[in-house]
Amino acid sequence: MFLFKGVYFFQAEDGIRDLYAVTEEKVYRLFCAKGFPYKLIGSPKTMPDGVTAMAVIMDWREFEVLSPAKRPEMLRWFTQYQSSVAQLQWQQRESWSQHRAFA
């Protein structure tokens, strides 16, 4: 979920509306159950290792419109930028990187 939250903010910042991905069938079902409006692109394919992969597309605006009714807590979490702990950790990393010397 943290990865998807990061993608959500990255795409929102750059004005990108759609997410295209290739995912495993179990992950696809899990995210659909969590309220992500994935749509299949083409048919699932079985990879050489036996994993069933599927190409999907998701519209983040559709996620924002459907989530208040289906999963309001998920939308709240996704639209909340950062916790104060994450903000503090980020500031510490920035401070540390200013003092590093590169050869």
ABEGO torsion letter per residue (X at the ends): XAAAAAAAAAAAAAGBABBBBBBBAAAAAAAAAAGBBBBBBEBBBBBAAGBBBBBBBBBAAAAAAAAAAABAAAAAAAABABBAAAAAAAAAAAAAAAABBBX
